[in-house]
Amino acid sequence: MFVQSRLSAWTAGIRQQITLPLRIELWNGQAFDFSCEAPRVTIRIPSPSAARYLLSPSLSNLGTAYVEGAIEVTGKAKDMIRIVNALAHSTLHSDGKLLRIVRQFTHSRKKDAEAIRYHYDVSNEFYQQFLDPRMVYSCAYFESGEEDLAAAQLKKIDHILAKIRLQRGQTLLDIGCGWGALVIRAAQTYGARCTGITLSENQYALARERVAQAGLEHLVEIRLQDYRDVRGSFDRITSVGMFEHVGVKHLAEYFGIIHRLLADDGVAMNHGITSTDPDSGETPYGGGEFIDKYVFPQGELAHLSQVLKAMQQGQLEAYDVENLRRHYAKTCAIWTDNFEARADQVKAIAGDKRFRIWHVYLAGCAYAFDQDWISLYQIVCGKAGRHPQALPWSRRYMYAENPACEAI
């Protein structure tokens, strides 16, 4: 009776603040609706002990309860995320989860490798369910906003290669190469001699297979290697969706390694997610805590200002900075739709628990980009101290037809 009375009081308080297309069903058959509108999301509390998750509805608490099966939630993921955020905002006025907590982790080669393999080595088949055919697992580039995912991902790759002014026959290092889409494209269209590195064994195996299928083994090498262990010099360096794993305290070292590997007249580009909190805090309401626990162990997001500072500390000069937050919100929304459309296949591949993790994770990312809690920046850079004649006068070169870009 005590738990039920607390839930009744909590429900009444929420109803006074907002209306939501939400229904809450209790273990005894009682139901609460929060709007005259038909519910889009139903949360079922199967026992009195599970009510505690609802009474303190942070993203971490409710996300954990959903993932572990302590509560049941039905509805589209985008509706689930929107409603849970509204509950958190309405309930947690003085709770610490409102704050964008700053946490930092200890990074080492072993821990970083374990974190990467936890996230990426689910199975290649799992990622194929929601990614584009090239399996590009990073923000797409919607030049007009009308492109489908496959076209937008190809445009993203071409946009990057144009930004770094890749020339025929140059050497290119791709840090965190995923399943090889960027290095394959660079070799095919520019004849570039490419090296792609990853810590994921699944990515390594499939990327090598795809390189062989494309007949590019003479131009592309895929390595299972930590970026800290790379040696040599490269005309161009790209890092796409990787530096989130580096750690805020290690960013200067990371950019210093890029400086060491970059030719004196070379160009590099870092593409990565950033925090919009000036102190590099996590997304509010415990979203970062949920992601660290279930999705991206050891992941850290730095504010753009800290990224640029660390880049300068690593002896690199930023040439161009582009915000692609809108593009990543759309990318994650498409991934979410694809994921839900193939729910049965995903569950068969990865199991119910992992399905629930990714179901809310992908939609949560779309929501976070939409709300400006996180962002995405592409930063083009080169070695600091170069003569200004090395820099282009304008950004036109990024959009002009490149005569070096011809399929081989």
C-alpha positions as a Markdown table, in Angstrom:
| # | Residue | x | y | z |
|---|---|---|---|---|
| 1 | Met | 0.0 | 0.0 | 0.0 |
| 2 | Phe | 2.9 | 2.4 | 0.8 |
| 3 | Val | 4.5 | 1.9 | -2.6 |
| 4 | Gln | 1.2 | 2.3 | -4.4 |
| 5 | Ser | 0.3 | 5.5 | -2.5 |
| 6 | Arg | 3.8 | 6.9 | -3.4 |
| 7 | Leu | 3.2 | 6.1 | -7.1 |
| 8 | Ser | -0.3 | 7.7 | -6.9 |
| 9 | Ala | 1.2 | 10.9 | -5.5 |
| 10 | Trp | 4.1 | 10.9 | -8.0 |
| 11 | Thr | 1.6 | 10.4 | -10.9 |
| 12 | Ala | -0.5 | 13.2 | -9.7 |
| 13 | Gly | 2.5 | 15.5 | -9.5 |
| 14 | Ile | 3.5 | 14.6 | -13.1 |
| 15 | Arg | 0.0 | 15.2 | -14.4 |
| 16 | Gln | 0.0 | 18.7 | -13.0 |
| 17 | Gln | 3.1 | 19.6 | -15.0 |
| 18 | Ile | 2.9 | 17.9 | -18.4 |
| 19 | Thr | 0.7 | 15.7 | -20.6 |
| 20 | Leu | 2.4 | 12.7 | -22.2 |
| 21 | Pro | 1.1 | 9.9 | -24.5 |
| 22 | Leu | 2.2 | 7.4 | -21.7 |
| 23 | Arg | 0.4 | 4.6 | -19.8 |
| 24 | Ile | 1.9 | 3.1 | -16.6 |
| 25 | Glu | 0.5 | -0.4 | -15.7 |
| 26 | Leu | 1.0 | -1.7 | -12.2 |
| 27 | Trp | 1.4 | -5.3 | -11.0 |
| 28 | Asn | -2.2 | -5.3 | -9.6 |
| 29 | Gly | -3.8 | -4.2 | -12.9 |
| 30 | Gln | -4.2 | -0.5 | -12.1 |
| 31 | Ala | -3.2 | 1.8 | -14.9 |
| 32 | Phe | -2.4 | 5.5 | -15.1 |
| 33 | Asp | -2.7 | 7.5 | -18.3 |
| 34 | Phe | -0.9 | 10.9 | -18.6 |
| 35 | Ser | -2.9 | 12.2 | -21.6 |
| 36 | Cys | -6.2 | 12.0 | -23.4 |
| 37 | Glu | -4.2 | 10.9 | -26.4 |
| 38 | Ala | -3.8 | 7.2 | -27.0 |
| 39 | Pro | -0.6 | 6.0 | -25.3 |
| 40 | Arg | 2.4 | 5.7 | -27.6 |
| 41 | Val | 4.5 | 4.2 | -24.8 |
| 42 | Thr | 3.5 | 1.7 | -22.0 |
| 43 | Ile | 5.6 | 1.1 | -19.0 |
| 44 | Arg | 4.6 | -2.0 | -17.0 |
| 45 | Ile | 5.8 | -2.3 | -13.4 |
| 46 | Pro | 5.6 | -6.0 | -12.7 |
| 47 | Ser | 6.2 | -5.8 | -8.9 |
| 48 | Pro | 6.2 | -3.3 | -6.0 |
| 49 | Ser | 10.0 | -3.6 | -5.8 |
| 50 | Ala | 10.4 | -2.3 | -9.4 |
| 51 | Ala | 8.5 | 0.9 | -8.6 |
| 52 | Arg | 11.7 | 2.5 | -7.3 |
| 53 | Tyr | 13.0 | 2.9 | -10.9 |
| 54 | Leu | 10.0 | 4.9 | -11.8 |
| 55 | Leu | 10.0 | 7.1 | -8.7 |
| 56 | Ser | 13.5 | 8.3 | -9.6 |
| 57 | Pro | 13.3 | 8.2 | -13.4 |
| 58 | Ser | 16.8 | 9.1 | -14.5 |
| 59 | Leu | 17.9 | 7.8 | -17.8 |
| 60 | Ser | 20.3 | 5.5 | -16.0 |
| 61 | Asn | 17.7 | 4.1 | -13.6 |
| 62 | Leu | 14.9 | 3.5 | -16.2 |
| 63 | Gly | 17.4 | 2.4 | -18.9 |
| 64 | Thr | 19.0 | -0.1 | -16.5 |
| 65 | Ala | 15.5 | -1.4 | -15.4 |
| 66 | Tyr | 14.5 | -1.8 | -19.1 |
| 67 | Val | 17.7 | -3.5 | -20.2 |
| 68 | Glu | 17.7 | -5.9 | -17.2 |
| 69 | Gly | 14.0 | -6.8 | -17.6 |
| 70 | Ala | 13.0 | -5.3 | -14.2 |
| 71 | Ile | 10.3 | -3.3 | -16.1 |
| 72 | Glu | 8.7 | -3.7 | -19.4 |
| 73 | Val | 8.5 | -0.9 | -22.0 |
| 74 | Thr | 6.7 | -1.0 | -25.3 |
| 75 | Gly | 6.6 | 1.6 | -28.0 |
| 76 | Lys | 8.8 | 3.2 | -30.6 |
| 77 | Ala | 12.3 | 4.0 | -29.3 |
| 78 | Lys | 12.1 | 7.7 | -30.2 |
| 79 | Asp | 8.8 | 8.0 | -28.2 |
| 80 | Met | 10.4 | 6.1 | -25.3 |
| 81 | Ile | 13.3 | 8.5 | -25.1 |
| 82 | Arg | 11.3 | 11.6 | -25.4 |
| 83 | Ile | 8.9 | 10.5 | -22.7 |
| 84 | Val | 11.5 | 9.3 | -20.3 |
| 85 | Asn | 13.4 | 12.6 | -20.7 |
| 86 | Ala | 10.2 | 14.5 | -19.9 |
| 87 | Leu | 9.7 | 12.4 | -16.8 |
| 88 | Ala | 13.3 | 13.0 | -15.7 |
| 89 | His | 13.0 | 16.7 | -16.3 |
| 90 | Ser | 9.7 | 16.9 | -14.3 |
| 91 | Thr | 10.9 | 14.8 | -11.4 |
| 92 | Leu | 14.6 | 15.3 | -10.8 |
| 93 | His | 14.6 | 19.0 | -10.0 |
| 94 | Ser | 17.1 | 18.8 | -7.3 |
| 95 | Asp | 18.7 | 15.5 | -8.2 |
| 96 | Gly | 22.4 | 15.3 | -9.1 |
| 97 | Lys | 21.5 | 13.5 | -12.3 |
| 98 | Leu | 20.4 | 16.9 | -13.7 |
| 99 | Leu | 24.0 | 18.0 | -13.6 |
| 100 | Arg | 26.3 | 17.2 | -16.5 |
| 101 | Ile | 28.7 | 15.1 | -14.4 |
| 102 | Val | 32.4 | 15.1 | -15.4 |
| 103 | Arg | 34.0 | 11.7 | -15.1 |
| 104 | Gln | 37.4 | 10.7 | -16.4 |
| 105 | Phe | 38.8 | 7.2 | -16.8 |
| 106 | Thr | 42.2 | 5.6 | -16.7 |
| 107 | His | 43.2 | 4.6 | -20.3 |
| 108 | Ser | 45.8 | 2.0 | -21.3 |
| 109 | Arg | 46.3 | -0.1 | -24.3 |
| 110 | Lys | 44.7 | -3.1 | -22.6 |
| 111 | Lys | 41.6 | -1.2 | -21.3 |
| 112 | Asp | 41.1 | 0.6 | -24.6 |
| 113 | Ala | 41.3 | -2.6 | -26.6 |
| 114 | Glu | 38.8 | -4.3 | -24.2 |
| 115 | Ala | 36.4 | -1.4 | -24.6 |
| 116 | Ile | 36.6 | -1.4 | -28.4 |
| 117 | Arg | 36.1 | -5.1 | -28.6 |
| 118 | Tyr | 33.2 | -5.0 | -26.2 |
| 119 | His | 31.4 | -2.5 | -28.4 |
| 120 | Tyr | 32.4 | -3.6 | -31.9 |
| 121 | Asp | 32.9 | -7.3 | -31.7 |
| 122 | Val | 29.2 | -8.1 | -31.1 |
| 123 | Ser | 29.2 | -9.5 | -34.7 |
| 124 | Asn | 29.5 | -8.0 | -38.1 |
| 125 | Glu | 26.0 | -9.3 | -38.9 |
| 126 | Phe | 24.6 | -7.3 | -36.0 |
| 127 | Tyr | 25.9 | -4.0 | -37.5 |
| 128 | Gln | 24.7 | -4.9 | -40.9 |
| 129 | Gln | 21.1 | -4.8 | -39.7 |
| 130 | Phe | 21.1 | -1.0 | -39.4 |
| 131 | Leu | 24.1 | 0.4 | -41.2 |
| 132 | Asp | 24.4 | 1.2 | -44.9 |
| 133 | Pro | 25.9 | -1.4 | -47.2 |
| 134 | Arg | 29.4 | 0.0 | -46.8 |
| 135 | Met | 29.0 | -0.3 | -43.0 |
| 136 | Val | 30.0 | 3.2 | -42.2 |
| 137 | Tyr | 29.4 | 3.6 | -38.4 |
| 138 | Ser | 29.8 | 7.4 | -38.1 |
| 139 | Cys | 27.9 | 10.5 | -38.9 |
| 140 | Ala | 26.7 | 10.7 | -42.5 |
| 141 | Tyr | 26.7 | 13.9 | -44.6 |
| 142 | Phe | 23.4 | 15.0 | -46.0 |
| 143 | Glu | 24.3 | 17.6 | -48.6 |
| 144 | Ser | 20.7 | 18.4 | -49.4 |
| 145 | Gly | 18.9 | 16.5 | -46.6 |
| 146 | Glu | 17.1 | 14.3 | -49.2 |
| 147 | Glu | 19.8 | 11.6 | -49.6 |
| 148 | Asp | 19.2 | 8.1 | -48.3 |
| 149 | Leu | 21.7 | 6.7 | -45.8 |
| 150 | Ala | 23.9 | 4.9 | -48.4 |
| 151 | Ala | 24.3 | 8.1 | -50.5 |
| 152 | Ala | 24.9 | 10.3 | -47.5 |
| 153 | Gln | 27.6 | 8.0 | -46.1 |
| 154 | Leu | 29.4 | 8.0 | -49.5 |
| 155 | Lys | 29.1 | 11.8 | -49.6 |
| 156 | Lys | 30.6 | 11.9 | -46.1 |
| 157 | Ile | 33.6 | 9.9 | -47.2 |
| 158 | Asp | 34.1 | 12.0 | -50.3 |
| 159 | His | 33.7 | 15.2 | -48.3 |
| 160 | Ile | 36.5 | 14.1 | -46.0 |
| 161 | Leu | 38.8 | 13.2 | -48.8 |
| 162 | Ala | 38.1 | 16.5 | -50.5 |
| 163 | Lys | 38.8 | 18.4 | -47.2 |
| 164 | Ile | 42.2 | 16.8 | -46.8 |
| 165 | Arg | 43.0 | 17.5 | -50.4 |
| 166 | Leu | 44.1 | 14.0 | -51.1 |
| 167 | Gln | 46.2 | 13.6 | -54.2 |
| 168 | Arg | 46.8 | 10.7 | -56.4 |
| 169 | Gly | 49.5 | 8.3 | -55.1 |
| 170 | Gln | 49.7 | 9.9 | -51.6 |
| 171 | Thr | 49.9 | 7.8 | -48.4 |
| 172 | Leu | 46.9 | 7.9 | -46.1 |
| 173 | Leu | 46.5 | 6.6 | -42.5 |
| 174 | Asp | 43.0 | 6.0 | -41.3 |
| 175 | Ile | 42.9 | 5.7 | -37.5 |
| 176 | Gly | 40.0 | 3.6 | -36.4 |
| 177 | Cys | 39.2 | 2.4 | -40.0 |
| 178 | Gly | 36.0 | 0.5 | -39.1 |
| 179 | Trp | 35.1 | -2.0 | -41.9 |
| 180 | Gly | 37.4 | -0.2 | -44.4 |
| 181 | Ala | 35.0 | 2.0 | -46.3 |
| 182 | Leu | 37.1 | 5.2 | -46.3 |
| 183 | Val | 40.5 | 3.5 | -47.3 |
| 184 | Ile | 38.8 | 1.5 | -50.0 |
| 185 | Arg | 37.2 | 4.7 | -51.4 |
| 186 | Ala | 40.5 | 6.6 | -51.2 |
| 187 | Ala | 42.3 | 3.8 | -53.0 |
| 188 | Gln | 39.7 | 3.4 | -55.7 |
| 189 | Thr | 39.2 | 7.0 | -56.6 |
| 190 | Tyr | 42.7 | 8.5 | -55.9 |
| 191 | Gly | 45.0 | 5.6 | -56.1 |
| 192 | Ala | 46.1 | 6.5 | -52.6 |
| 193 | Arg | 48.3 | 4.0 | -50.7 |
| 194 | Cys | 46.3 | 3.5 | -47.5 |
| 195 | Thr | 46.8 | 2.0 | -44.1 |
| 196 | Gly | 43.8 | 1.4 | -41.9 |
| 197 | Ile | 44.1 | 0.4 | -38.3 |
| 198 | Thr | 41.5 | -0.9 | -35.8 |
| 199 | Leu | 41.5 | -2.7 | -32.5 |
| 200 | Ser | 38.3 | -4.7 | -33.4 |
| 201 | Glu | 39.1 | -8.2 | -34.6 |
| 202 | Asn | 35.7 | -8.4 | -36.4 |
| 203 | Gln | 36.3 | -5.2 | -38.2 |
| 204 | Tyr | 39.9 | -6.3 | -39.1 |
| 205 | Ala | 38.7 | -9.5 | -40.6 |
| 206 | Leu | 35.9 | -8.1 | -42.7 |
| 207 | Ala | 37.8 | -5.0 | -43.8 |
| 208 | Arg | 40.6 | -7.2 | -45.1 |
| 209 | Glu | 38.1 | -9.4 | -46.9 |
| 210 | Arg | 36.5 | -6.3 | -48.5 |
| 211 | Val | 39.8 | -5.0 | -49.6 |
| 212 | Ala | 40.6 | -8.3 | -51.3 |
| 213 | Gln | 37.2 | -8.4 | -53.0 |
| 214 | Ala | 37.8 | -4.9 | -54.4 |
| 215 | Gly | 41.2 | -6.1 | -55.7 |
| 216 | Leu | 43.0 | -3.4 | -53.7 |
| 217 | Glu | 45.5 | -5.4 | -51.7 |
| 218 | His | 48.4 | -3.6 | -53.5 |
| 219 | Leu | 47.1 | -0.3 | -52.3 |
| 220 | Val | 45.4 | -1.0 | -48.9 |
| 221 | Glu | 46.8 | -2.6 | -45.8 |
| 222 | Ile | 44.5 | -3.2 | -42.8 |
| 223 | Arg | 46.2 | -3.7 | -39.4 |
| 224 | Leu | 45.0 | -4.8 | -36.0 |
| 225 | Gln | 47.0 | -2.1 | -34.2 |
| 226 | Asp | 46.8 | 0.6 | -31.6 |
| 227 | Tyr | 47.4 | 4.1 | -32.9 |
| 228 | Arg | 50.2 | 4.6 | -30.4 |
| 229 | Asp | 52.2 | 1.8 | -32.0 |
| 230 | Val | 52.1 | 3.2 | -35.6 |
| 231 | Arg | 55.4 | 4.2 | -37.1 |
| 232 | Gly | 56.3 | 6.0 | -40.3 |
| 233 | Ser | 55.2 | 9.1 | -42.1 |
| 234 | Phe | 51.9 | 9.8 | -44.0 |
| 235 | Asp | 50.8 | 12.5 | -46.3 |
| 236 | Arg | 47.3 | 12.4 | -45.0 |
| 237 | Ile | 45.7 | 11.2 | -41.8 |
| 238 | Thr | 42.0 | 10.7 | -41.0 |
| 239 | Ser | 40.4 | 9.7 | -37.7 |
| 240 | Val | 36.6 | 9.2 | -37.9 |
| 241 | Gly | 34.6 | 8.4 | -34.8 |
| 242 | Met | 37.6 | 7.2 | -32.9 |
| 243 | Phe | 38.9 | 9.9 | -30.6 |
| 244 | Glu | 35.9 | 9.5 | -28.2 |
| 245 | His | 37.9 | 6.5 | -26.9 |
| 246 | Val | 41.1 | 8.4 | -26.2 |
| 247 | Gly | 40.2 | 10.1 | -23.0 |
| 248 | Val | 40.2 | 13.9 | -22.3 |
| 249 | Lys | 43.5 | 13.8 | -20.4 |
| 250 | His | 45.2 | 12.1 | -23.3 |
| 251 | Leu | 44.0 | 14.3 | -26.2 |
| 252 | Ala | 47.2 | 16.3 | -26.3 |
| 253 | Glu | 49.2 | 13.1 | -26.5 |
| 254 | Tyr | 46.8 | 11.8 | -29.2 |
| 255 | Phe | 47.3 | 14.9 | -31.4 |
| 256 | Gly | 51.0 | 14.8 | -30.7 |
| 257 | Ile | 51.1 | 11.3 | -32.2 |
| 258 | Ile | 49.2 | 12.5 | -35.2 |
| 259 | His | 51.8 | 15.3 | -35.5 |
| 260 | Arg | 54.6 | 12.7 | -35.3 |
| 261 | Leu | 53.1 | 10.6 | -38.0 |
| 262 | Leu | 52.1 | 13.5 | -40.4 |
| 263 | Ala | 54.4 | 14.6 | -43.2 |
| 264 | Asp | 55.7 | 18.2 | -42.8 |
| 265 | Asp | 53.3 | 19.4 | -45.6 |
| 266 | Gly | 50.6 | 16.9 | -44.6 |
| 267 | Val | 46.9 | 17.4 | -43.8 |
| 268 | Ala | 44.9 | 15.6 | -41.1 |
| 269 | Met | 41.3 | 15.5 | -40.2 |
| 270 | Asn | 39.6 | 14.6 | -36.9 |
| 271 | His | 35.9 | 13.7 | -37.0 |
| 272 | Gly | 34.4 | 13.1 | -33.6 |
| 273 | Ile | 31.6 | 13.6 | -31.1 |
| 274 | Thr | 32.0 | 16.4 | -28.6 |
| 275 | Ser | 30.3 | 17.5 | -25.4 |
| 276 | Thr | 28.4 | 20.8 | -25.6 |
| 277 | Asp | 29.1 | 21.4 | -21.9 |
| 278 | Pro | 32.0 | 23.8 | -21.4 |
| 279 | Asp | 33.3 | 21.5 | -18.7 |
| 280 | Ser | 33.0 | 18.4 | -20.9 |
| 281 | Gly | 30.2 | 17.0 | -18.8 |
| 282 | Glu | 28.1 | 14.1 | -19.8 |
| 283 | Thr | 24.6 | 14.3 | -21.1 |
| 284 | Pro | 22.1 | 15.1 | -18.3 |
| 285 | Tyr | 19.8 | 12.8 | -16.3 |
| 286 | Gly | 22.3 | 9.9 | -16.2 |
| 287 | Gly | 22.6 | 9.2 | -19.9 |
| 288 | Gly | 26.3 | 9.1 | -19.8 |
| 289 | Glu | 26.3 | 6.7 | -16.9 |
| 290 | Phe | 24.0 | 4.3 | -18.9 |
| 291 | Ile | 26.2 | 4.5 | -22.0 |
| 292 | Asp | 29.4 | 3.8 | -20.0 |
| 293 | Lys | 27.8 | 0.8 | -18.3 |
| 294 | Tyr | 26.2 | -0.8 | -21.3 |
| 295 | Val | 27.5 | 0.6 | -24.6 |
| 296 | Phe | 30.8 | 2.5 | -24.7 |
| 297 | Pro | 33.0 | 1.6 | -21.6 |
| 298 | Gln | 35.6 | 4.3 | -21.0 |
| 299 | Gly | 34.2 | 6.7 | -23.6 |
| 300 | Glu | 34.8 | 10.4 | -22.9 |
| 301 | Leu | 33.6 | 13.5 | -24.8 |
| 302 | Ala | 35.5 | 16.8 | -24.7 |
| 303 | His | 34.2 | 20.2 | -25.4 |
| 304 | Leu | 35.3 | 21.7 | -28.7 |
| 305 | Ser | 37.4 | 24.3 | -26.9 |
| 306 | Gln | 39.3 | 21.5 | -25.1 |
| 307 | Val | 39.8 | 19.7 | -28.4 |
| 308 | Leu | 41.2 | 22.7 | -30.1 |
| 309 | Lys | 43.5 | 23.5 | -27.1 |
| 310 | Ala | 44.8 | 19.9 | -27.1 |
| 311 | Met | 45.3 | 20.0 | -30.8 |
| 312 | Gln | 47.5 | 23.1 | -30.4 |
| 313 | Gln | 49.3 | 21.4 | -27.5 |
| 314 | Gly | 50.0 | 18.6 | -29.9 |
| 315 | Gln | 51.6 | 21.1 | -32.3 |
| 316 | Leu | 48.8 | 21.0 | -34.8 |
| 317 | Glu | 47.1 | 24.1 | -36.3 |
| 318 | Ala | 43.3 | 23.9 | -37.0 |
| 319 | Tyr | 42.5 | 25.0 | -40.5 |
| 320 | Asp | 38.8 | 24.4 | -40.7 |
| 321 | Val | 36.1 | 23.4 | -38.2 |
| 322 | Glu | 32.6 | 22.2 | -39.4 |
| 323 | Asn | 29.6 | 21.4 | -37.1 |
| 324 | Leu | 27.6 | 18.4 | -38.3 |
| 325 | Arg | 25.3 | 18.0 | -35.4 |
| 326 | Arg | 22.2 | 18.1 | -37.6 |
| 327 | His | 23.6 | 15.4 | -39.8 |
| 328 | Tyr | 24.3 | 13.1 | -36.9 |
| 329 | Ala | 20.8 | 13.6 | -35.5 |
| 330 | Lys | 19.4 | 12.4 | -38.8 |
| 331 | Thr | 21.9 | 9.6 | -39.1 |
| 332 | Cys | 21.0 | 8.2 | -35.7 |
| 333 | Ala | 17.3 | 8.5 | -36.4 |
| 334 | Ile | 17.7 | 6.4 | -39.6 |
| 335 | Trp | 19.8 | 3.9 | -37.7 |
| 336 | Thr | 17.0 | 3.6 | -35.1 |
| 337 | Asp | 14.3 | 3.1 | -37.8 |
| 338 | Asn | 16.5 | 0.4 | -39.4 |
| 339 | Phe | 17.1 | -1.3 | -36.1 |
| 340 | Glu | 13.4 | -1.4 | -35.2 |
| 341 | Ala | 12.4 | -2.6 | -38.7 |
| 342 | Arg | 14.8 | -5.6 | -38.2 |
| 343 | Ala | 14.0 | -6.2 | -34.6 |
| 344 | Asp | 13.5 | -10.0 | -35.0 |
| 345 | Gln | 16.7 | -10.4 | -36.9 |
| 346 | Val | 18.6 | -8.4 | -34.3 |
| 347 | Lys | 17.2 | -10.4 | -31.4 |
| 348 | Ala | 18.1 | -13.6 | -33.2 |
| 349 | Ile | 21.7 | -12.4 | -33.6 |
| 350 | Ala | 22.4 | -10.6 | -30.4 |
| 351 | Gly | 19.7 | -11.6 | -27.9 |
| 352 | Asp | 16.9 | -9.7 | -26.2 |
| 353 | Lys | 19.1 | -7.9 | -23.7 |
| 354 | Arg | 21.5 | -6.4 | -26.3 |
| 355 | Phe | 18.5 | -5.5 | -28.4 |
| 356 | Arg | 17.1 | -3.5 | -25.6 |
| 357 | Ile | 20.4 | -1.8 | -25.0 |
| 358 | Trp | 20.8 | -0.6 | -28.5 |
| 359 | His | 17.1 | 0.1 | -29.0 |
| 360 | Val | 17.3 | 2.9 | -26.5 |
| 361 | Tyr | 20.9 | 3.8 | -27.2 |
| 362 | Leu | 20.5 | 4.7 | -30.9 |
| 363 | Ala | 17.3 | 6.7 | -30.2 |
| 364 | Gly | 18.9 | 8.3 | -27.2 |
| 365 | Cys | 21.8 | 9.5 | -29.4 |
| 366 | Ala | 19.4 | 11.0 | -31.9 |
| 367 | Tyr | 17.7 | 12.8 | -29.1 |
| 368 | Ala | 20.9 | 14.1 | -27.6 |
| 369 | Phe | 22.1 | 15.5 | -30.9 |
| 370 | Asp | 18.7 | 17.0 | -31.5 |
| 371 | Gln | 18.7 | 18.7 | -28.0 |
| 372 | Asp | 22.3 | 20.0 | -28.4 |
| 373 | Trp | 23.6 | 17.9 | -25.5 |
| 374 | Ile | 26.3 | 16.6 | -27.8 |
| 375 | Ser | 27.7 | 17.6 | -31.2 |
| 376 | Leu | 29.9 | 16.5 | -34.0 |
| 377 | Tyr | 32.8 | 18.4 | -35.4 |
| 378 | Gln | 35.2 | 17.8 | -38.3 |
| 379 | Ile | 38.5 | 19.6 | -37.8 |
| 380 | Val | 41.0 | 19.8 | -40.6 |
| 381 | Cys | 44.6 | 20.5 | -39.4 |
| 382 | Gly | 48.2 | 20.5 | -40.2 |
| 383 | Lys | 51.5 | 21.0 | -38.5 |
| 384 | Ala | 51.7 | 24.3 | -36.6 |
| 385 | Gly | 54.2 | 26.9 | -37.8 |
| 386 | Arg | 53.9 | 26.4 | -41.5 |
| 387 | His | 54.1 | 29.3 | -43.9 |
| 388 | Pro | 50.6 | 30.8 | -44.6 |
| 389 | Gln | 51.1 | 30.1 | -48.4 |
| 390 | Ala | 50.5 | 26.4 | -47.5 |
| 391 | Leu | 46.9 | 27.3 | -46.6 |
| 392 | Pro | 44.1 | 27.7 | -49.1 |
| 393 | Trp | 42.5 | 31.1 | -49.6 |
| 394 | Ser | 38.9 | 29.7 | -49.2 |
| 395 | Arg | 36.9 | 26.6 | -48.7 |
| 396 | Arg | 35.9 | 26.3 | -52.4 |
| 397 | Tyr | 38.3 | 23.4 | -52.9 |
| 398 | Met | 36.1 | 21.2 | -50.6 |
| 399 | Tyr | 33.3 | 21.4 | -53.1 |
| 400 | Ala | 35.0 | 21.7 | -56.5 |
| 401 | Glu | 35.4 | 18.8 | -58.8 |
| 402 | Asn | 38.8 | 17.2 | -58.1 |
| 403 | Pro | 40.6 | 16.1 | -61.2 |
| 404 | Ala | 42.6 | 13.6 | -59.2 |
| 405 | Cys | 39.4 | 11.9 | -58.2 |
| 406 | Glu | 39.0 | 9.3 | -60.9 |
| 407 | Ala | 38.1 | 5.7 | -60.5 |
| 408 | Ile | 41.0 | 3.4 | -61.2 |
